[in-house]
Amino acid sequence: MSKPVDPIARIAAALERLAPQPTVGVDWLAKPAYVWDGSDARELPSIDAPSLDELRGIDDQKASVYENVARLALGLASHDMLLWGSRGMGKSALLRASVKFVQEHDPNALGLVQVAADALHTLPNLFATLGQQRRQYVIFIDDLGFAEDDSVGPRRLRSWLEGGVEARPANTRLAVTSNRRAILARQANEQETSGGDGPLNPRDALDDKLALADRFGLAVGFHPCSKETYLEIVSAYAAPRDLEFDDEEALAWAMARGQRSGRSAWQFVVELAGRAGKPL
């Protein structure tokens, strides 16, 4: 007969299998940024971001996001952040720039952890790891979106934001960027009928979509810029690099790309630098 297994030992072994495996060789206290792939983290030696001064046309957004990031770094009360709106208007650039600026004053106070899009379901493991560190972290999820038939992902995100069993630890805050304020995709027929039960109330449909966005203490909108603001953004990038430009050519560049935005402004400056034989 085989020797009976001690039930306490069996339970301990099961708990060990369920516990998140520690990341090997990752120094969570010294690097400015990390990329979490779902099972391990990769250290980044620097954060690629423009300076806060270079980001123009988003002054109110800049003040809100930077102040919140600075509070987190000091261990003060701070919000989870949703940066939503027009593509290319500096949502992720502002977040990275804010963290980078804080780190210039105290490199060890705050770390940035970007989570891969396909690794959201592993966030509890990341929470368990970061919760043990004596440092504050921004957990960055860029361009978040859920499939129309995904009901699990949004529910888990709500739980992480508002104190569910898997809620994020106190030394972390989530920062999410999305083209939509509601994050969730809107279905074309959502205001028609509901399985034969009669028409949906448009307000109820909208409230349901925005329920996830409402979990973020700080929601900051980014909107398309005017011609004047676009040219101001181009100038902010070009001037420190001694690059001259023609307003009409800059506007034509944006029109060809279908948007006046910080992204198209930067791409135009890259083109100017290339023509001038300068690196960036």
C-alpha positions as CSV (number, residue, x, y, z in Angstrom):
1,M,0.0,0.0,0.0
2,S,1.2,3.5,-0.7
3,K,1.9,5.8,2.2
4,P,-1.1,8.2,2.8
5,V,-0.3,11.8,1.9
6,D,-0.5,14.3,4.7
7,P,-3.5,16.6,3.8
8,I,-1.7,19.7,5.1
9,A,1.3,19.0,2.8
10,R,-1.1,18.4,-0.1
11,I,-2.8,21.8,0.5
12,A,0.6,23.5,0.9
13,A,1.7,22.0,-2.5
14,A,-1.5,23.2,-4.2
15,L,-1.1,26.7,-2.8
16,E,2.5,26.8,-4.0
17,R,1.4,25.8,-7.5
18,L,-1.2,28.6,-7.5
19,A,1.1,31.3,-6.2
20,P,2.6,33.6,-8.8
21,Q,6.1,32.6,-9.8
22,P,8.7,35.3,-8.9
23,T,10.3,37.0,-11.8
24,V,13.9,35.9,-12.2
25,G,16.7,38.5,-12.2
26,V,14.4,41.5,-12.4
27,D,15.4,44.5,-10.3
28,W,12.1,46.2,-9.6
29,L,13.7,49.0,-7.6
30,A,16.3,50.4,-9.9
31,K,15.1,50.5,-13.5
32,P,13.0,53.3,-14.9
33,A,10.6,51.1,-16.9
34,Y,9.6,47.4,-17.5
35,V,7.5,45.5,-20.0
36,W,5.4,42.7,-18.5
37,D,4.6,39.9,-21.0
38,G,2.4,37.8,-18.8
39,S,4.9,35.6,-17.2
40,D,8.1,37.7,-16.9
41,A,9.3,41.2,-17.1
42,R,11.9,42.9,-19.3
43,E,13.9,45.8,-17.9
44,L,14.2,49.0,-19.9
45,P,17.2,51.2,-19.3
46,S,15.3,54.4,-20.2
47,I,11.9,55.8,-21.1
48,D,11.5,57.0,-24.6
49,A,9.4,60.2,-24.3
50,P,9.5,63.9,-25.3
51,S,10.0,66.5,-22.6
52,L,6.9,67.9,-21.0
53,D,7.8,71.3,-22.5
54,E,7.6,69.9,-26.0
55,L,4.1,68.7,-25.6
56,R,1.8,71.6,-26.8
57,G,-1.9,72.0,-27.3
58,I,-2.7,69.8,-24.3
59,D,-1.9,72.1,-21.4
60,D,-4.9,71.2,-19.2
61,Q,-4.3,67.5,-19.8
62,K,-0.6,67.9,-19.0
63,A,-1.3,69.6,-15.7
64,S,-3.8,66.9,-14.6
65,V,-1.7,63.9,-15.6
66,Y,1.6,65.2,-14.3
67,E,0.1,66.2,-10.9
68,N,-1.5,62.8,-10.4
69,V,1.7,61.0,-11.3
70,A,3.8,63.2,-9.0
71,R,1.3,62.5,-6.1
72,L,1.7,58.7,-6.7
73,A,5.5,59.0,-6.7
74,L,5.3,60.7,-3.2
75,G,3.0,58.0,-1.9
76,L,0.1,60.4,-1.7
77,A,-3.6,59.8,-2.6
78,S,-3.8,59.5,-6.4
79,H,-6.1,58.2,-9.1
80,D,-6.2,55.5,-11.7
81,M,-6.1,57.2,-15.0
82,L,-8.0,56.9,-18.3
83,L,-6.6,59.0,-21.1
84,W,-9.1,58.9,-24.0
85,G,-9.7,60.6,-27.3
86,S,-8.3,61.4,-30.7
87,R,-5.5,59.3,-32.0
88,G,-2.1,60.8,-32.2
89,M,-2.8,63.7,-29.7
90,G,-0.2,62.6,-27.1
91,K,-2.0,60.3,-24.7
92,S,0.8,57.8,-24.2
93,A,3.5,60.4,-24.8
94,L,2.2,62.5,-22.0
95,L,2.1,59.6,-19.6
96,R,5.6,58.5,-20.4
97,A,6.9,62.1,-20.3
98,S,5.3,62.7,-16.9
99,V,6.9,59.6,-15.4
100,K,10.2,60.5,-16.9
101,F,10.1,64.0,-15.5
102,V,9.3,62.7,-12.0
103,Q,12.2,60.2,-12.3
104,E,14.6,63.0,-13.1
105,H,14.1,64.3,-9.5
106,D,13.9,60.9,-7.8
107,P,14.7,57.9,-10.0
108,N,13.8,55.3,-7.4
109,A,10.5,56.7,-6.3
110,L,8.5,55.6,-9.3
111,G,8.6,52.8,-12.0
112,L,6.6,52.5,-15.2
113,V,5.4,49.0,-16.1
114,Q,3.8,48.5,-19.6
115,V,1.6,45.5,-19.9
116,A,1.4,43.7,-23.2
117,A,-2.1,43.7,-24.7
118,D,-2.4,39.9,-24.5
119,A,-1.3,39.7,-20.9
120,L,-4.2,41.5,-19.2
121,H,-5.4,38.3,-17.6
122,T,-2.1,37.9,-15.8
123,L,-2.3,41.2,-14.0
124,P,-3.0,39.6,-10.6
125,N,0.4,37.9,-10.8
126,L,2.0,41.3,-11.6
127,F,0.0,42.9,-8.7
128,A,1.3,40.2,-6.3
129,T,4.9,40.9,-7.4
130,L,4.7,44.7,-7.3
131,G,2.8,44.8,-4.0
132,Q,5.9,43.3,-2.3
133,Q,8.2,46.1,-3.5
134,R,9.1,49.4,-1.7
135,R,8.4,51.6,-4.7
136,Q,5.4,53.2,-6.4
137,Y,4.4,52.0,-10.0
138,V,2.3,53.2,-12.9
139,I,0.9,50.1,-14.7
140,F,0.5,51.3,-18.3
141,I,-2.0,49.6,-20.7
142,D,-1.7,51.4,-24.1
143,D,-4.6,51.5,-26.6
144,L,-6.9,49.2,-24.5
145,G,-9.9,47.7,-26.2
146,F,-12.1,44.7,-25.7
147,A,-13.8,42.5,-28.3
148,E,-17.6,42.9,-28.5
149,D,-18.2,39.4,-27.1
150,D,-15.7,39.8,-24.3
151,S,-17.6,40.1,-21.0
152,V,-14.8,38.8,-18.8
153,G,-12.1,41.3,-19.5
154,P,-14.2,44.4,-18.6
155,R,-15.5,42.8,-15.4
156,R,-12.0,42.0,-14.2
157,L,-10.8,45.5,-15.0
158,R,-13.7,46.9,-12.9
159,S,-12.7,44.6,-10.1
160,W,-9.0,45.6,-10.3
161,L,-10.0,49.3,-10.1
162,E,-12.6,49.1,-7.3
163,G,-11.5,46.8,-4.6
164,G,-12.4,43.3,-5.8
165,V,-10.5,40.3,-4.6
166,E,-7.9,40.8,-7.2
167,A,-7.7,44.6,-6.7
168,R,-4.4,46.3,-7.5
169,P,-2.1,46.9,-4.5
170,A,-1.9,50.4,-2.9
171,N,1.6,51.2,-4.4
172,T,0.3,50.9,-8.0
173,R,-2.1,52.8,-10.2
174,L,-3.5,51.8,-13.6
175,A,-3.0,54.2,-16.5
176,V,-5.0,53.2,-19.6
177,T,-5.1,54.9,-23.0
178,S,-8.1,54.4,-25.4
179,N,-9.5,56.1,-28.4
180,R,-13.0,55.7,-26.8
181,R,-14.0,57.1,-23.5
182,A,-16.2,54.0,-22.9
183,I,-13.2,51.7,-23.9
184,L,-15.8,49.1,-25.1
185,A,-16.7,49.1,-28.7
186,R,-20.2,50.3,-29.5
187,Q,-22.4,48.0,-31.6
188,A,-24.3,49.5,-34.4
189,N,-27.6,47.9,-33.3
190,E,-27.3,48.6,-29.6
191,Q,-30.1,51.1,-29.6
192,E,-32.5,49.0,-31.7
193,T,-34.0,45.9,-30.1
194,S,-32.9,43.6,-27.3
195,G,-33.7,40.0,-28.2
196,G,-37.4,40.8,-28.8
197,D,-37.8,42.5,-25.4
198,G,-38.4,45.9,-26.9
199,P,-36.1,48.8,-27.7
200,L,-33.2,49.6,-25.5
201,N,-33.2,52.9,-23.7
202,P,-30.4,54.9,-25.3
203,R,-29.4,56.3,-22.0
204,D,-29.2,52.9,-20.4
205,A,-27.0,51.6,-23.3
206,L,-24.7,54.6,-22.9
207,D,-24.5,54.3,-19.1
208,D,-23.6,50.6,-19.4
209,K,-20.8,51.4,-21.8
210,L,-19.5,54.2,-19.6
211,A,-19.7,52.2,-16.4
212,L,-16.1,50.9,-16.9
213,A,-14.8,54.4,-17.6
214,D,-16.4,55.7,-14.4
215,R,-14.1,53.5,-12.4
216,F,-11.2,55.7,-13.2
217,G,-10.7,58.6,-10.7
218,L,-9.1,60.7,-13.4
219,A,-10.5,60.6,-17.0
220,V,-8.8,63.0,-19.4
221,G,-10.0,63.7,-22.9
222,F,-7.8,64.5,-25.9
223,H,-9.4,66.2,-28.9
224,P,-8.4,67.1,-32.5
225,C,-6.3,70.3,-32.7
226,S,-6.8,73.5,-34.7
227,K,-4.4,74.6,-37.5
228,E,-2.9,77.1,-35.1
229,T,-2.3,74.5,-32.4
230,Y,-0.9,72.0,-34.9
231,L,1.6,74.6,-36.1
232,E,2.5,75.4,-32.5
233,I,3.2,71.7,-31.9
234,V,5.4,71.5,-35.0
235,S,7.4,74.6,-33.8
236,A,7.9,73.1,-30.3
237,Y,9.5,70.1,-31.9
238,A,11.4,71.9,-34.6
239,A,12.8,74.9,-32.8
240,P,15.1,73.1,-30.3
241,R,16.6,71.2,-33.2
242,D,17.2,74.3,-35.4
243,L,14.8,73.1,-38.1
244,E,13.0,75.7,-40.2
245,F,9.7,74.9,-41.8
246,D,7.0,76.4,-44.0
247,D,3.5,76.6,-42.5
248,E,1.7,75.5,-45.7
249,E,4.0,72.5,-46.1
250,A,3.4,71.5,-42.5
251,L,-0.4,71.7,-43.0
252,A,-0.2,69.8,-46.3
253,W,1.7,67.1,-44.5
254,A,-1.0,66.7,-41.9
255,M,-3.8,66.8,-44.5
256,A,-2.1,64.0,-46.5
257,R,-2.2,61.9,-43.3
258,G,-5.8,62.7,-42.5
259,Q,-5.2,64.3,-39.1
260,R,-3.7,67.3,-37.5
261,S,-2.1,65.8,-34.3
262,G,1.0,65.7,-32.3
263,R,1.9,62.5,-34.0
264,S,1.7,63.9,-37.5
265,A,3.6,67.0,-36.3
266,W,6.4,64.8,-35.0
267,Q,6.5,62.8,-38.2
268,F,6.8,66.1,-40.2
269,V,9.8,67.1,-38.0
270,V,11.4,63.7,-38.6
271,E,11.1,64.5,-42.3
272,L,12.6,67.9,-41.9
273,A,15.5,66.5,-39.9
274,G,16.2,63.8,-42.5
275,R,16.3,66.4,-45.3
276,A,18.7,68.5,-43.3
277,G,21.0,65.5,-42.7
278,K,20.4,65.6,-38.9
279,P,19.9,62.7,-36.5
280,L,17.1,62.8,-33.9
